[in-house]
Structure formats: C-alpha cells, structure tokens
Amino acid sequence: MLKAALNGSREMGAHPALPVSAGELADAAAACVAAGAGAIHLHPRDAHGHETVDPVVINAAVRQVRAVVRVPVGVSTGAWIEPDPGRRAAAVADWTEPDMASVNLSEDGAASVMAALLEQGIGVEAGVWSAEDAYRLAETGLQDRLVRVLVEVISPPGDPEAEARAIDEALDRIGVTAPRLHHGEDAATWPVLRQAQRLGRDIRIGLEDTLTFPDGSVAPSNEALVRFALRPHRHRLPGTAVGAQGRLPRPRRVRPGPGCDLT
C-alpha cells in the first residue's frame, strides 16, 4: 500500500503545486488515488493557511476529500500544531470524519491523544521516529490497537536505511504486530522508500516528504511522486534491487512515467 502525504507542515509557496485549501487537497487526493495511492494523509489549514486541529476545519476538509476518493483519509495530531496536550486531546474528542490520525510517540500527551482517537472510533497510526519511541509505544499499552505503525526517518545524520531497520528491530522486540509503513523525509525519503520496497513494507510519498525525485529534479506534483514510486521498473533506480541476471542495474537518470500498482 502506498499512502500519499499531500502537504504536511510545509509553508505556503514552498512548491507551486502544494495543496492548502480543502478544495486543493481534494483535487490532489483524487489525482493521487487515480495514480495508485491506497490512502491519503493531509494537514488541513484554517482560513489563514495555518495548520490546525480545530474540529470544524478538520471535519470539513476530510469530508470534502472523502467526497472524491474511496480510500482511507488521515490527518496529523502533531504537537507543533497544538502544543498543549490537553487542548490537543480535547479537539480530537470532537473529530468525526477522519478514518485515522498519526500520533508521534516522542511528543508529550501521546497516550491521551491516542485514547481520545480510539474513543471516537478513529484509527491510530503510531509515529515512531526512533527505537526509543518504540518503547514509549509499549508504555502506552495501546500497541495492540493500532491501524499501523509509521516507521519515520526524519533526515538523520547517519544512515537512514539503518535507522529504519533499528526501529523495526525495536518494534519486533516489544511484539508489535500492526502493519508497518516506512517513510523518510527530505534526504532520507528515497533511501528509506527503496529499502521498504525490498522489505515488502507499506510506503508513503508526497510533497510532505520530498519536493524532488531521486536525481534531485523538482517533482511537479503529488501525483507525479506517486506515479514515480509505483513505476514497474523502479528496481532500476541506483541502490535498489538486484536485476534479473543477479547484477545491480547500471545507474541512470529516470524520468517520471506512467504509474503502476504494486503487485
């Protein structure tokens, strides 16, 4: 499964195709699903373009997106949006439309936000940024009630693939059985995605995570990133799977082309 992450916390104007309004999010979501995305993640904005956990804004934006796609639609509960854990959990308690929401285990109040989501019947995606976060997840006692775990590599100074594997190993140690989605941000995006495809993990891509293709060229849209990630010949990218004759394919620059679902 590939999830399309449409905008994240990027500032308005960071990319010409960055969707901000509910209408723009709906258009981008529809294009990504047509390209093969199996889920949508978005950060709704208020009338001033600022991220918010306001139930009125969240419910309206998700409702508008769901009107044009038939896949799960999720949002964020990031502490940078609402730093006060109590207010964050109280806002979530009035959400009715999201199918799921991500909760970062490194943030204060993660357990109470997870509980509020579950009380509303909204699926929880546990955001695990490190092996330490995996143990924080175990401390919540909610690791068996997750939609999935997000193995998130946020541009570490070392090896992003090794960081993703370390998180996986920690999750194995605490017995987490929920599906795992691997993704990276910025420089970590494509290395983590390539490894995730080799491991058979779910993946995520979109303008929230990166503005560029692996060769450094700017991606024109969320849809283009989705199509690129689902290319049938993605094994030809430098550093990916071994070719049919048991040799690594010769690196070459690849341009986005028609998409193809993962099989």
N, C-alpha and C positions, 0 to 999 in steps of 0.2 A: 504494500500500500504506500502510495506517495501522498503526503499532505502538502498542500500549497499554503505557504505563510505569506500573506499578501502585503503587509505593511510594517508591522511591528512598531517600534518606537522611533523610527526614522522621522526626521523633521520634514515638514512640507517643503517641497522643492528639491529634496535630496536626489530625486530621479524624476524625469518628466512623466513617467507612467505610474508613479507611486499613488495608489488609491487612498483617498482620505475620507470623502463623504460616503454615506451609506449607498448612494447610487453608484459611485465609482467602485466600491467594494463588491457590490452585486455584479457589476459588469465584469470585473476581474475574476471573480469566483466562477461565473458562468464560463468564461473563456478557459480557465484552468481545468475545470471539470470536463469540458469538451476535449481538452488535450490529454486527459487521462488521470487527473488528480482524483483520489478517493476520499479526501477530506479537506476541509478548509479551516485555516486559523487566521484570525484577524483581530486588530486592535481598533475598536470603534472610537471615533473622535467626537467631541462636542462641537457646538456651532463656531468655536474659535479655532478648531483644528487640534485641540489638546486631547490626549488620551484621558479616559475617564472610566470609572466603574459605576457611574450613575445608572440605576436600573432602567430608567426611561430611555436613555441613549442606547444601552446595551441591548435591551429587548427589541427596540425598534430596528436597529441595524441588523441584528441576526434575523429578525422576521423578514426584512427586505431581501437579505441574501438567500434565505431558505425559499423564498418565492420563486427563485430562478435555478436552484440546484437541488438535487435529491441525494446529497451526501451529508454526513455529519458536519456541523459548523461549531467551531470552538473559539473561545476568547481567552484573554490573559487576566490573571489576578496579580500582576507584578506589583511589588511594594513601591516601585518608583511612581506608579500611577496614584496610589493612595497609601502613604507611609504608615498611617495609623492602623494597626492590626484590627482593632475593634470596629472602626468605621468600615474597613475593607470587608470584614465578615458580615457586618450589618447590611451593606449594599448587596452582597452576594445573596443574602437571605431573601431579597426581593427580585432576584433574577428568575425569569420563567422561560425564556426562549433558547438559550444556548444548549446544545447537546452535551458539551463538555467544556472544561476550562483547565488551563495549566496552572499549577501551583508550585512555586520554587521552594524547595526544601531548605535552601540557605537563608530564607527570609523569616523574620520574626512573625509569629502568628500563623505559620503554615498549617499547623494541625487544626486550628479553629476555622480557617478558611476552607480546608478540605471537608471538615464536618458540616459546615454550612452548605456547601455544594451538595453533599450527599443527602442532606435533609431536604433539599429542593428537588432531588431526583436528577441532578446534573452530574455527568460523569467527571471523574477526576483524572487528570494527566499529571503525574508526579514529575516535576522538573528536577533532574538530578545532574548537577554540574561537576560533581567530584565524588570520589569514594566516600568521603565524609558525609556527603548528602545522603548516600545510600543508607548509612547507619542512622541518620536523622529520620529517614523514612521509616525504618524499623521501629524507632522510638514512638512514632505516632500510633502504632498498632493498626494502621489502615492499609498496610501494603497488600492485603488480600481483597481490597475493594476498589481497585483501580481499573480504569479503562485501558490505560497503558502507562509505561514509564518512558519519559523523554530523556534519552542519554544525550546531554547537551554539552558540546565542547565550545567554549567561548574564547576562541583565539588564544590558547595557552602559549606560553613562551617556548615550550618544548615540542614534542611530537604529538600532534592531535590524534593520530590513529592509536598511539599507545595510551593516551588519556582515555579514549573511548573504551578500549579494552579493559583498562583498570576499573572503570566504572562498572562495566559488565561483570567483571570478576567479583566485585563487592556485592552487586545485586545477587549473583549466584550464591555467595556465602550466606546472605541473610534469607535466601529461599524465595525471592520474588519470582513469581511465575507469570505475571501480566506481560502482554506483548510489549516489545521494546522498539522504540523509534529512535534512530540515531540521526543527529544533525549537528553541523557546526555553523559558526558564524564567521563572516569575513574570510580571512586567510585559511581558516580551518574548514570551510564549507566543503570544498570538493574532495580533499583527502578523506574526511570522515564519510562523505557520501559514497566514495568509491569502495572503501572498506566495508561499509554497511551493505552494499550490494553484494559483495563477495560473501558476507556472512549470512545473507538472506534476511536482513532486518528491514523493517519499515523505514522509510526515509522522509525527509522534509526538504523542500526547496522553495525559494521565492525571494522577493525583494527585501523581506525582513532579514534574511540571512546573508544575501550577497547581491551586489549590483552587477557582477561580472561573470563571464564564462571562465572556464579553466585557463584559457590562453590570455586572460586579462582584458579582453574586449568587453565593452559595456553591453549587457543584455537589454534588449528593447522593452521587455515586459515580463510580468509574472508568467504569462502563458509560454513565452519563449524559453524560460528557465525550466518549466515543467516538461515541455517537449524535448528539450536537450537531455534532461536527466533520464527520460524514458526512451531515449534513442535505442533502436535494436542493436546498434553497433557501438554502444558505449564502452565495450571492452577495448576499443582501440585507443582510448584516452591513455596518455602516459601514466604508468603506475597502476593500471588496472589488471584485470585477469589475464592469464596466460592464453595465447592463441591456440588454434586447433592443432598446430604441429608441436606444441609444448614449448614454444618460444614466446618471449614477450614481444608484442607488436612494436614495430618501429614508431617512435613518437611522431606525431604530425599534428598540425593545427586542424581543428574540426569546427566547421560552421554549423549552427543550428539547422535542423531539417525537420521533416515530418516526424511526429511522435509515434510511440507505440507503447501499449500497455505492457507492464511487467508480466512475465509468464513464468 
